[in-house]
Amino acid sequence: MNEKIDYHFGWRYLLPLKKEEKVGFLGLTNEEFNWWKGFISKNLMFLSPNNPDGWIINLEKAGILKTEKFLLSPNTRWFSVYGRGWGVALLKRKLDRHFNLCEYALLPSKNSRVVVPLKPTSATFLGLNLHKPGRPMAKLLIELAKILLKIGLTFPLKRKVLLLGIRKGVQHNDIVDSLKPIQKWIKREIALYLGNPEENRKTIILPLHHVPPKIILKVAENQKARNSLKHEKDTLLFLSSTSIKEKLPSILGWEENKNISVLCLEYLQKKAVDKKIFYKEVFNFFSELALIKRQKVCFSEVFESIEKGLCKKKQNSIVRYIIEFIANSSYKPYLLINFTHGDFAPWNCCWTEKGLIVFDWEESGLDLALTDVFYYFFAPAIHISGRWNLKKLLFKTIKFAKELSSRIGIDERDVKLYFIFWILKRFDKNSAFCEKIFNVLRRYYHEL
């Protein structure tokens, strides 16, 4: 699916869509139209170019005058219009008498993946917490927007806007089946985070009728995403009887039907904390997690498994060098594996009123010891573009891992071997980055 299209239409959860309802489109490209056509057919609705019950309109292509004409038809009960903020503002003034309107910011304006209600209230402020840009300038702009929100100004968020309207006096009690598992938790305003457009994508929904919010929903639709969401639920249930149970969000509910799965979790708001205290708790977390399902595996078994998985990469000179390096090294006959988070990036944990909380356990499972440690330090450099000092990052990572190794029963001399295995296992996902970091490791190997 086209990335831009997928991001735009993640906000379908906001629409009052009913079975056997007629829907019209205006200003959509062929790709957009085909996407909606499939969604409407799947949910037992109908396409209607004339006198529909509701409209979905791309304002930038449809134009303000044409859009206004169609929406003011007496048959129009609801609509969804998205486009530039100034265009939506002009349209909004003419529709206010006939419709109850809700306005949302689409962030960032290109390939939007965060949907936030546009009101000068704490709800908007809290919704912005779902937007966690990696670039320093984008972070600065979000913080500036939060400051302006405190004095009632929303204009920095209005580069691209979504406007929803329901005709005054119209009730929408029934909804399509694919949305029913969500509705039991949603009242009035919500904010959305639209996951990466891939098979495993999920949408995060933050209901804002409580301030601060009390729950957060994770929604999955295709089978791969639904399987990983169920895995996260099962993992949280398993870990709730271990020593790290206090560092997990509580499960508040689970709903599914033939179209959708929804995991409802406790929402804990992020709080500021001294960095030293935070790192200490992360260290303690790694120490406790390393004891869960801990076991020894044969060195040769691990080596052969990774080597087999890289059979298509063996033509790469770096991969060949690493494999030969490991094969010619003399280490202990076994390595340690334990239960791992699998995606322990800095953005998948935070400090709350309950202390450190770790979330997003979808990729958890047995893996080599220290795997989460290495990813925790290198995830920003992998996923966020910028000029990273890989030497400094490497030394910091190895130092932390060596300090942890004595706590979890690993000889600190073996830490670099675990790190090399981690690089090899990531090669299929991030080959260019893995080449860079291994070259740094090889250069400073004896200093670490």
C-alpha atoms as one frame of an Amber mdcrd trajectory, in Angstrom:
protein
   0.000   0.000   0.000   1.198   3.501  -0.835   2.776   5.010   2.284   1.114
   8.399   1.933  -2.335   6.893   1.421  -1.960   4.522   4.344  -0.993   7.314
   6.711  -3.868   9.547   5.611  -6.588   6.994   6.120  -5.521   5.695   9.493
  -7.988   8.246  10.870 -10.956   6.200   9.616 -11.468   5.221  13.287 -12.829
   8.726  13.813 -15.555   8.462  11.175 -19.190   7.620  12.076 -19.398   4.827
   9.488 -22.566   2.702   9.432 -23.548  -0.488   7.636 -25.404  -0.059   4.322
 -24.509   3.620   4.263 -23.804   5.451   1.000 -20.452   7.238   0.785 -19.292
   9.775  -1.799 -15.768  10.883  -2.709 -14.381  14.129  -4.027 -10.849  15.077
  -5.079  -9.344  11.637  -4.466  -6.621  10.170  -6.662  -7.107   6.741  -8.225
  -4.967   5.196  -5.478  -6.996   6.888  -2.746 -10.269   5.902  -4.370  -9.209
   2.257  -4.730  -8.191   2.115  -1.056 -11.542   3.441   0.132 -13.422   1.229
  -2.339 -11.892  -1.859  -0.723 -12.578  -0.634   2.806 -16.220   0.219   2.064
 -16.898  -3.086   0.319 -15.374  -5.002   3.245 -17.655  -3.166   5.696 -20.922
  -3.663   3.751 -21.258  -0.033   2.687 -21.897   1.429  -0.779 -20.154   3.821
  -3.134 -22.486   6.600  -4.223 -21.483   9.499  -6.516 -24.941  11.073  -6.076
 -26.637  12.107  -2.823 -24.525  10.040  -0.410 -25.031   9.974   3.349 -21.427
  10.999   3.949 -18.490  12.523   2.058 -14.737  11.887   2.154 -12.943  14.784
   0.471  -9.370  15.744  -0.325  -9.753  19.517  -0.192  -6.503  20.262  -2.003
  -7.760  18.550  -5.156 -11.515  19.179  -4.831 -11.406  22.937  -4.147 -13.326
  24.951  -1.549 -16.325  26.052  -3.653 -17.087  22.596  -5.026 -16.668  21.025
  -1.591 -19.004  23.545   0.020 -21.672  22.907  -2.610 -21.718  19.146  -2.009
 -21.562  19.321   1.786 -24.469  21.754   2.062 -26.765  19.279   0.323 -29.604
  18.374   2.736 -28.799  14.670   2.228 -25.320  15.019   3.717 -25.327  13.719
   7.291 -21.572  13.632   7.887 -18.298  14.446   6.159 -14.536  14.192   6.436
 -12.389  16.850   4.728  -8.606  17.102   4.902  -6.171  19.613   3.446  -4.217
  22.800   4.106  -5.129  24.582   7.307  -6.152  27.865   5.671  -8.503  26.087
   3.229 -10.159  24.113   6.007 -10.569  27.332   8.035 -12.467  29.028   5.170
 -14.724  26.025   4.763 -15.310  25.716   8.489 -16.921  29.157   8.746 -19.566
  28.248   6.167 -20.446  24.871   7.673 -20.585  25.784  11.340 -24.330  26.555
  11.299 -25.287  23.134   9.924 -22.797  20.693  11.437 -21.164  19.834  14.723
 -17.504  20.169  13.780 -14.338  18.558  15.115 -10.939  19.740  13.911  -7.720
  17.682  14.050  -4.093  18.406  13.288  -2.338  15.930  10.967   1.322  15.703
  11.988   3.756  15.932  10.325   2.041  17.589   7.366   3.784  15.203   4.943
   3.020  11.495   5.463   0.977  12.330   8.554   1.071   9.698  11.284  -0.264
  11.562  14.329  -3.830  12.882  14.598  -4.496  15.343  17.434  -7.756  17.175
  18.314  -7.307  20.903  17.726  -8.522  22.674  20.832  -6.623  25.021  23.160
  -7.022  22.525  25.980  -5.015  19.989  27.914  -6.471  17.273  25.632  -4.547
  18.674  22.671  -1.434  19.002  24.807  -1.677  15.363  25.933  -2.390  14.168
  22.396   0.872  15.713  21.220   2.740  13.284  23.471   2.033  10.632  20.822
   4.202  12.598  18.379   7.841  11.763  19.088   9.908  13.048  16.167  13.548
  12.038  15.938  15.002  15.177  14.352  16.091  17.899  16.814  14.323  20.674
  14.872  11.037  18.754  14.835  11.344  18.150  18.593  11.909  21.870  19.114
   8.819  22.760  17.062   6.643  20.370  19.067   7.865  21.876  22.341   7.141
  25.363  20.949   3.637  24.247  19.963   3.044  22.984  23.519   4.099  26.343
  24.972   1.724  28.213  22.646  -1.107  25.804  23.494  -0.896  26.909  27.107
  -2.012  30.395  26.047  -4.676  29.052  23.662  -2.831  29.264  20.324  -3.087
  26.296  17.936  -1.869  27.836  14.662   1.553  26.030  14.597  -0.327  22.728
  14.290  -2.522  23.781  11.351  -0.342  23.146   8.317  -2.523  20.142   7.483
  -5.932  19.709   9.090  -8.690  17.097   9.201 -12.237  18.451   9.632 -15.057
  16.098  10.638 -18.701  17.152  10.675 -21.969  15.510  11.750 -25.180  17.296
  10.853 -26.802  18.805  13.919 -29.530  16.577  15.328 -28.208  13.416  13.644
 -27.377  10.408  15.830 -24.938   7.649  14.816 -25.503   4.837  17.278 -24.781
   1.870  15.025 -21.344   1.462  13.445 -19.652  -1.004  11.114 -18.499  -4.277
  12.696 -14.795  -3.619  12.185 -14.948  -0.635  14.559 -17.143  -2.113  17.320
 -14.307  -3.564  19.479 -12.888  -0.041  19.801 -16.060   1.849  20.587 -16.596
   0.452  24.096 -13.521   2.401  25.287 -13.887   5.619  23.279 -15.865   8.673
  24.318 -15.554  12.009  22.529 -12.007  13.142  21.799  -9.140  10.847  20.885
  -5.620  11.192  19.516  -4.118   8.674  17.085  -0.659   7.403  16.255  -0.548
   5.603  12.909   2.041   2.832  12.789   4.531   2.229   9.996   2.823   1.162
   6.750   3.831  -2.491   6.787   2.258  -5.874   7.441   2.835  -5.562  11.174
   1.409  -2.061  11.517  -0.837  -1.062  14.384  -2.699   2.084  15.311  -2.404
   3.576  18.786  -5.526   5.294  20.131  -5.367   7.592  23.144  -8.840   8.463
  24.531  -8.739  11.985  25.981 -12.025  12.162  27.900  -9.975  11.774  31.101
  -7.199  14.233  31.931  -4.713  12.731  32.264  -5.699   9.715  30.129  -6.198
   6.406  31.930  -6.047   3.945  29.038  -4.383   3.491  25.664  -5.512   1.154
  22.868  -3.433  -0.799  20.363  -5.374  -1.817  17.250  -4.350  -4.437  14.660
  -6.184  -5.433  11.487  -4.147  -7.740   9.233  -3.215 -11.211  10.427   0.487
 -10.613  11.056  -0.257  -7.540  13.162  -3.011  -9.355  15.050  -0.668 -12.252
  15.829   2.026  -9.946  17.214  -0.544  -8.033  19.298  -1.789 -11.303  20.793
   1.834 -12.243  21.470   2.295  -8.979  23.367  -0.813  -9.691  25.444   0.388
 -13.211  26.265   3.871 -11.914  27.107   2.523  -9.291  29.517   0.400 -11.950
  31.214   3.436 -14.238  31.554   5.712 -11.467  32.854   3.094 -10.310  35.371
   4.200 -13.216  37.575   7.930 -12.398  37.375  10.238  -9.970  39.170   9.713
  -7.242  36.546   5.918  -7.090  36.928   6.077  -3.584  38.452   7.772  -2.306
  35.296   4.926  -3.317  32.982   1.671  -1.592  31.983  -1.411  -3.429  33.238
  -3.733  -5.138  30.749  -7.231  -3.663  31.073  -8.954  -5.499  28.255  -8.751
  -7.520  25.056 -11.337  -7.505  22.252 -11.359  -9.087  18.809 -13.673 -10.065
  15.976 -13.107 -11.362  12.447 -11.688  -8.004  11.306  -9.776  -6.489  14.199
  -7.944  -7.047  17.500  -7.710  -4.455  20.280  -5.455  -4.491  23.340  -6.372
  -2.019  26.078  -3.512  -1.055  28.404  -3.041   1.181  31.414  -1.749   4.609
  30.337   0.990   6.104  32.498   2.094   9.622  31.743   5.784  10.305  31.230
   7.550  12.304  33.945  10.916  14.034  34.044  13.680  12.293  35.994  17.413
  12.667  36.536  19.299  10.773  33.823  21.484   8.938  36.349  18.429   7.611
  38.181  16.874   6.527  34.890  20.012   4.668  33.738  20.269   2.959  37.122
  16.727   1.619  36.790  17.341   0.523  33.193  20.440  -1.322  34.452  18.391
  -3.037  37.159  15.717  -3.927  34.611  18.279  -5.606  32.341  19.651  -7.500
  35.348  16.231  -8.883  36.273  15.170  -9.665  32.702  18.409 -11.630  32.138
  17.303 -14.179  34.770  14.002 -14.989  33.060  14.133 -18.242  31.035  17.911
 -18.107  31.263  19.737 -21.060  29.718  23.000 -22.109  28.089  23.290 -22.876
  24.387  26.157 -24.435  22.494  28.443 -21.860  20.885  28.597 -23.806  17.632
  24.796 -24.067  17.527  24.406 -20.282  17.741  27.168 -19.716  15.213  25.734
 -22.183  12.685  22.233 -20.746  13.057  23.373 -17.185  12.355  25.686 -18.291
   9.550  22.817 -20.167   7.890  20.544 -17.136   8.164  23.161 -15.021   6.380
  23.716 -17.377   3.442  22.561 -14.698   0.975  24.905 -12.121   2.520  28.105
 -14.145   2.430  29.256 -12.360  -0.696  29.551  -9.247   1.449  33.214  -8.870
   2.464  32.329  -7.590   5.951  30.054 -10.569   6.635  32.717 -12.999   5.436
  35.317 -11.298   7.625  33.081 -11.442  10.735  32.248 -15.115  10.193  35.915
 -15.990   9.764  36.803 -13.863  12.798  34.353 -15.746  15.004  35.291 -19.148
  13.582  38.951 -18.547  14.390  38.312 -17.236  17.900  38.625 -19.343  21.028
  35.746 -18.757  23.414  33.763 -20.738  25.933  31.838 -23.702  24.508  28.502
 -22.110  25.370  26.674 -18.770  25.324  23.781 -17.530  27.456  20.313 -16.772
  26.174  17.412 -15.305  28.117  14.018 -13.699  27.646  14.410 -10.391  25.791
  12.182  -7.454  24.934  13.263  -7.588  21.286  12.689  -3.886  20.562  14.104
  -2.141  23.620  14.667   1.320  22.146  14.675   4.442  24.360  11.196   5.333
  23.084   9.769   2.013  24.323  10.320   2.835  27.980   9.723   5.895  30.135
   9.695   7.212  33.682   6.288   7.512  35.319   4.817   7.984  38.791   5.394
   4.230  39.241   9.037   4.442  38.161  10.407   2.816  35.002   7.749   1.347
  32.695   8.610  -0.751  29.632   6.061  -1.266  26.857   5.707  -2.628  23.274
   6.579  -6.286  23.929   5.465  -7.536  20.501   8.921  -8.792  19.472   9.821
 -10.410  22.786  11.231 -13.915  23.096  14.410 -15.895  23.741  17.588 -14.362
  22.371  21.272 -13.979  23.195  22.067 -12.198  26.449  22.810  -8.451  26.143
  20.779  -8.160  22.918  18.449  -5.555  24.458  21.409  -3.595  25.838  23.061
  -3.215  22.442  19.832  -2.178  20.737  18.946   0.284  23.492  22.109   2.288
  22.867  22.228   1.974  19.079  18.516   2.251  18.139  18.606   6.076  17.808
  21.614   5.875  15.468  19.906   3.141  13.431  16.537   4.862  13.010  17.213
   8.598  13.306  19.333  10.257  10.650  22.115  12.532  11.823  25.817  12.701
  12.524  26.434  10.076  15.164  29.792   9.581  16.856  29.894   5.790  16.476
  33.193   5.451  18.350  31.815   7.235  21.406  28.581   5.261  21.180  30.444
   1.966  20.908  32.656   2.647  23.924  29.641   3.724  25.982  27.702   0.581
  25.009  30.521  -1.872  25.712  31.283  -0.201  29.056  27.631  -0.506  30.146
  27.455  -4.124  28.922  30.635  -5.081  30.807  29.264  -3.582  34.022  26.075
  -5.570  33.522  27.913  -8.785  32.577  29.360  -9.241  36.059  25.808  -8.999
  37.466  24.357 -11.613  35.114  27.191 -14.127  35.068  28.937 -13.364  31.791
  32.722 -13.022  31.548  33.319  -9.418  30.526  35.882 -10.654  27.998  32.986
 -12.267  26.094  30.947  -9.053  25.793  32.531  -8.154  22.444  31.618 -11.594
  21.098  27.971 -11.098  22.060  28.126  -7.707  20.353  29.555  -9.217  17.149
  26.759 -11.812  17.103  24.248  -8.985  17.552  25.706  -7.154  14.534  25.469
 -10.295  12.398  21.848 -10.942  13.394  20.895  -7.378  12.389  22.671  -7.505
   9.051  19.539  -8.297   7.025  17.702  -5.303   8.518  20.473  -2.683   8.639
  23.399  -3.879   6.517  24.889  -0.433   5.832  24.802   0.529   9.507  26.202
  -2.850  10.594  29.134  -2.441   8.221  29.917   0.985   9.692  29.756  -0.123
  13.298  31.815  -3.259  12.701  34.533  -1.222  11.015  34.634   0.991  14.109
  34.711  -2.090  16.342  37.556  -3.639  14.361  39.579  -0.412  14.555  39.244
  -0.017  18.327  38.801  -3.697  19.272  41.812  -3.912  21.608  40.944  -0.634
  23.365  37.494  -1.805  24.403
